[in-house]
Amino acid sequence: MKIDNYLDMKQLIVAPAPHAHSGDSVRRNMLLVILALLPAYVVSVLEFGWGALITAAISVCVCVLTEWVISRYLLKEHKQTIGDLSAVLTGLLLAFNLPSSIDWWIVVIGAIVAIGVGKMSFGGLGQNPFNPALVGRVFLLISFPAQMTTWPIANGFATKYIDAETGATPLYYLKHMMKTGDLSVMENLPALKDAFLGAMGGSLGEVCALALIIGGLFLICTKVITWHIPVSIIATVALFAWIATPEGMSSGEFVAYQLLSGGLMLGAFFMATDYVTSPMTAWGKIIFGIGIGFIMMVIRTWGAYPEGMSFAILIMNACVPLLNKFRPTRFGEKRK
């Protein structure tokens, strides 16, 4: 068949997928996650005062600056990636994993490690195997254990600081009860209402389960994330806590404290659901979430640290390539 003109020939060219575009973008998704974090951040500012503002501002600014410097002078890229807001989100998530009383220079180190090591050393956004904010957080926890475990009491702009060893966080007492069976420390636990609303010690992202749940539901409703990972994590933790309830304490109360304390809600809705470091398939996400919940509770129960969400997510990040191999068979393809 003879083609009369070039226009007709162009109409016969088949381009690779995708052929339809939804208007979705990295910048839009990052912006929606940042908006979902705002309720929890507002609560942390109300509870911890200037410390929350300063910690988050330093973390975000250093993350953005670090990505710009590496992209411009080391990778020699003329098109900057800081406009996609991924560095801003990493800085905010790192701040959510830090106590508001921490020294500013430690925040700077954590932000440089999060972007420089956790993200840009692998080639930038979309190529990092581990969550960058958690890489920065775990590095700081190992390098500066005293500063990273000194938690402020939630007391607004009059915040005072106490050492976690004196019993600042609910997870410390829960771990003590599981190890020793000593229920006398229950009097130091905050009321469940306070744990739900945020009136307790911890990092910026550990103080208000309600705000984090609202933000997480917003992300699910806007289809930025799916329900598979958060639900599987929460369900696994609830089941494990119900089985491991210390004798003399009601199962419902113990499960509630485990769900509302620490970084569970932050990790389940905002950290584990990261597109790059989580599985692609529904069943892969469920297995991923179950693994995170199980590893976290093992660390909470028998590990050296009262909290284990960061370690659990990083461990399961390493399993994502394996989980991604479990995909449905394409039409016409034989199973191997």
N, C-alpha and C positions, 0 to 999 in steps of 0.2 A: 504494500500500500504506500502510495506516494504522499508525503507530508507537504502540504502546500506552503506553509510558512512556519517561522520559528515559534510563534505563539502556540500553534497546534502541537509542536514538538514538546514544548515546556509542559503542556497539559498531560503528556504521557509519562513524565518523570515522577517516580514514586519516592517520596522522602521518608526517612526513618521516623519511627514513633518518638515522642507522642505527636499525634495529629490534632488533638484538641487540648486547649489550655484553659485552666480554671481561673487564672488570675492570681493563683497562690504564689507566694514568694517566701524566701528565707526571712527577709526583713519583716514581712507581715506576721509570720509565725513568732519570731523573736519578740516583736512588739506586743503581741497578745499574751505571751508568757510573762513579760515584764508587767503588763497591766494586771495579770492574775496574781502577781506577787505583791502588788501595792497594798491590798488590805492587811496582809501580814506585816508588811514593812511599817505601815502606819501604827499598828499595835506595838511593834517593837520600839518605835520612837516614843510613843506615849509611855511605855514601861521603862525604857532604859535611857531616855533623854538624849543629850548631846552625843553620847558615845555611839549610839546607833547611827546617827547622822554622819559623824566623822568617819567611822569605820567603813560604811558603805561608800561614801564619797571618795575616800582614798583608794579603796579596792577597785571601783569602777574606772576611775581616772588612770590608775597605773595599768590596768588591763588593756584599756584602749591605747594608751601610749606605747606599751610594750608591743602590741600587735602592729602598730603603725611603724615603729622603728625596725622591727624584724622584717616586715613586708617591704619596706622602702630600702633599707640599707643592706640586709643580708640576702633576702630572696630576690632583690632587684625588680620587684613588681611595680609597674607604674600605676596600675589600677588598684586602688586601696580597697580593703575589705571591711574596714571599720564601719562603713555605712550600713552593713547588714545587721548591726546591733548585737551580733553574737558575742563580741567582747564585752559589751555593756552587760549582757545577761550573765556571762561568766563572772564578771566582777560582782554583780549583785548576789548571785548564788554563793560565791565564796564568802562574802560578808555575812550571809545568812548562816554560815557554818562556823562563825567566829564569835567569841564573847565580845560584847561592846566595850569591855574594859581593856582589851589587848593593846599593846604598844603599837604606835603607828608604823614603825619600821618593820615590825613583824608582818603587818598587813601588806606592806610593799613587797617583801620577800615572797609571800604567798601568792600575790598577784603575778609577779614575774615568773614564778615556777608554773603557775596554772596555765598561762598563755605561752610562755617560752618553751617549757618542757612538755606540758600536757596537750598542747594544741599545735603550735607552729613547728615544732621539731618533727612532726609527722607530715607536714605539708599544708596545714591550715584546716579550716572548717570542712567537714565531710571526710577527713582522712584520719582523724584521731581515734584510736581504739578505746581510750578511757575518757571518762568525763573529766574535762580540764579543771573544773572547780574542785572536784574531789581529789584530784592529784595534788593541787595546792594545799588543800585542807589536811590531807594525810601527811604530806611533807612537813607541814608546820607542827602537827601533832607529835610526830616522831622527833623533830628537831627541838621543839620548845614545849615539852610536856607540861611544865609548871604553868606557863602563861596560857596554854590552851585548855587547861582544866581549872582555871580560876574564873568562877562564874559570878556575875553580878546578881544581886537581888532585884527583882522587878519592883521599882519604886519611883517611877516617873523621872523627872528632871532632878530629883534629889537622890538618885541611885547611889547606893553604897555597894562595896565589893567584899566578898568573902571567899575563902578557899573552898574548892569543891570537897576536900577531905572533911570539912566540918559539916557536910551534909547539905550542900546548896541545891543539888538536883535530885528530883524524885528517883531517877534511875539508880543513883548510888544506894538509896535505901532499899529499892526493889531487889537489887543484886545482893545486898547484904542479907535480906530475908530469904532469898532462894538458896544462898550458900550455907547460912547458919540456922535458919528456921526461927531466928529471933524476931518476934512480932512487935517488940517494944518500940522499934523505930517507926512504926506506923503513925505514931503521933506527930512525926516530923513531915509526913507527906502532906502536900496541899490538898484541899478539898477537890473533888472531881470537877466541880463547877469552875474552880480557879484554874485547874489544868486545862479545861476546855476553852476558857476565855483568855488565858495567858498570864495570869498573875502568879508566876513562879520563875525560878532561876533557870538559866540556860543560855544558849546562843540566840542570835537574833531570829533564827528560823525555828526555834523550839518553843516559843512562848504562847502561841495561840492556834490551837488545832482548828477552831472554828473558821478563822480567816483563811487558813491553808486549804481546808475542805471547800470553802466557797470558791477560792481561786482554782482549785482542781476541777470542780464541777463546771466552772466557766470554760476551762480548756476542753473538757469532754463535750460540752454542748456546742462549742465552736469548731469541734472536730480537729483541734490541734493535736490532741492525744486521743487514745482509745481507753476503754475501761479495763482492758485485760491486765495490764501490769499493776495499777493501783489496787484493784480488787483482789488479785492473786496474792499480793504482798500482805495486805491487811487481813485477808482470810487465813493465810498461813500463820501469821503472828498470833492472831486470836486463838487458833486451834492449839498452837504450841503453848501459849500462855495458859490456856484452860487445862491442858494436861500437866503443866509444870507448876500449877498453883501451890504455894506453900501451905502446909497443914495449919489450919486455924484461920485462914483468910478465905473469904468467899471468892469463888471462881470469877463471877461477874465483875467484882471490884478489881481483882488482879488483872483481868483482861483489859478492863477500861484504862487502868493506869499504864499498862504496856502500850496501848494504842495511842494514848494522848500525850505520853512523855517522850522526850528526846526528839530525834530527827525523823521519826517514822513518816509523818504526813508530808513533810518537806521532801523526803527522799522518794516516797511512793508516787507523788503527783508531779514533782518538778525535776528530780535528778535522774531517777531510773528510766523515765520516759523520753530521755534525750534521743532524738532520731538516729544520730550517728552511732551511738553506743548501745542500742537496744535492738532486738530481733525484728525481722520484717513481717513474719507470719503471726497469726493469732495464737496458734498453739505454742510457737516459740516464745511469744510474750508471756503466756501463762506459765510455762516452765521457768522462764527467766524470773518472773515475779515470785514463784514458789521458792526458787533457789535463794533469792535475796532475803525473803522472810525467814527461811530456815537458818541460813548462815548468820543473820543478824541476831536471832534468838539464841543460837549456840554461843555467840560471843557475849551477849548480855548475861547469859546464865553461867558460863564457865570461863570466859575469856578474861584478860587482864583489864579491859576497859569496860565501863558500865554501858557504853553505847557501841554499836557495831554496824550501823547503817552504811557509813562510808566504805568500810572494808568489804562489806557484803556486795555493794554495787560494783566496786572495782573488780572483785573476784569474778562476778557474773559477767562483767564487760568482757573479760578475757574468754568467756565461753560463747559469746555471740556468734563468731564465725562458724562454730560447730552447730549452734541452734539454727542458723540460717540455711544449713544444708537440708533441713527437714522441710521441704517445700512440696506442694501438691504437684503431681505429675502432669506435664503439659499434654494437651489433647494429641493423641497419636504417638506419644512417647512411651516406650516400654520401661517399666521399673527395673532397676538394676539390683 
